[in-house]
């Protein structure tokens, strides 16, 4: 029998799964525009982090005996922030859009964390794994954008 708690648990996992799947796919697309380090290495590492989050959320669904499939509405969550920015506005705007996607993913995780129906095991994974990883992604993207801006200022002054 499906209880409201188990349905909310599966729904939360599927919503986050869609966000993470969208993030992983978006980083794959963004890599088409970044061919040098440190940008390429960072984007690959961040994509790997989202893939780890996917595995974690998938494990929760499997433990419930549920199919690993994302909530349809969340599938394009992350990519909406980045769509078209790379080709139109360049690397700096793309990094800013990726950062906005990470911030939105953090918001989604925090919403699940605040849900009284979300089980303790999922909340623990959010606190210990997903949220800290997403926070690192935001910080890393901010540092990269700052470094790029400093490089551009130095190049203009030279």
Secondary structure, DSSP 8 states (H G I E B T S, - for coil): ---HHHHHHHHHHHHHHHHHHHHHHHHHHHTTT--STTHHHHHHHHHHHHHHHHHHHHHHHHHTT------GGGTTTTHHHHTTHHHHH-HHHHHHHHHHHHHHHHHHHHHHHH-TTS-HHHHHHIIIIIHHHHHHHHHHHHHHHHHHHHHHHHHHH-
